[in-house]
Amino acid sequence: MKFMVDEMYRDFRKHKGENSSGSKQDKEEDESHSHDHSKGKGKEESFPTPPSSPVHNKKAYLIKLNVKFDLPIYDGELNAEKLGNWIRQIDVYCRVQNIDSDKSKIQLASLCLGGTALVWWEGRTQADMRKHGKTISVWSEFVIAIKKQFYPLAYMQQAMMSWQALRQLKGQSVQGYIQEFRKRALMLGISLDSPETLLKYIGGLHSYMRHTILMSNPTSIDEVFVQATHLEARGKNGSPEVGRPS
């Protein structure tokens, strides 16, 4: 009998303990829930932004490289190569910084003028405002105007004649030839992608390369350059299939 009473007592205590534990847990959860609501009262709930959301994409787009880059100042020196390099650096900077507006490019360029060039540009803008009520607003027109003012006399005519006669010189490497070819084409504003420019480049190579390259029907100057350097290397190694430079 005593054993049965003890067993019933233990079952009772066990059952009571489970109820008590459950009530305590429920109470803690209720208190925690209430605390969270009271803590956030008067404030909007903040949720993490998913990586694919427009907000994340916008932040990623605004990330810029921490690179210090100073644009050069053009002071009006009558040096066509220096002026051409300055114009190209402005172009590259605007492309990297996504500056598409011609007006913005001209404003940036004007901030990079000094000496005689700055005096010329100030006078030009004032004269344009008096005559036309506006200044140059197209980038290509600005480039034409500054070249006309600061390129040496008859430079463009001489440069074009030199371009027409451009050939790979005796003893000049393919690398040296293409570097000179690209530089002169950029200076004259000649497209490197046109079929005419491609044929001119091939025609200027040493004769022992031209026939082999034309047989492969290349479609770009880069493709021709790879083939020409390969033929040049074979010629230096004394390959009997490759003739002598001319």
Buried (B, 14 or more C-beta within 10 A) or exposed (E): EEEEEEEEEEEEEEEEEEEEEEEEEEEEEEEEEEEEEEEEEEEEEEEEEEEEEEEEEEEEEEEEEEEEEEBEEBBBEEBBEBBBBBBEBBBEBBEEEEBEEBEEBBEBBBEBBEEBBBEBBEEBBEEBEEEEEEBBEEBEEBBEBBBEBBBEEEBBEEBEEEBEEBEBEEEBBBEEBBEBBBEBBBBEEBEBEEEEBBEBBBEBBBEBBBEBBEEEEBEEBEBBBEBBBBBBEBBEEEEEEBBEBE
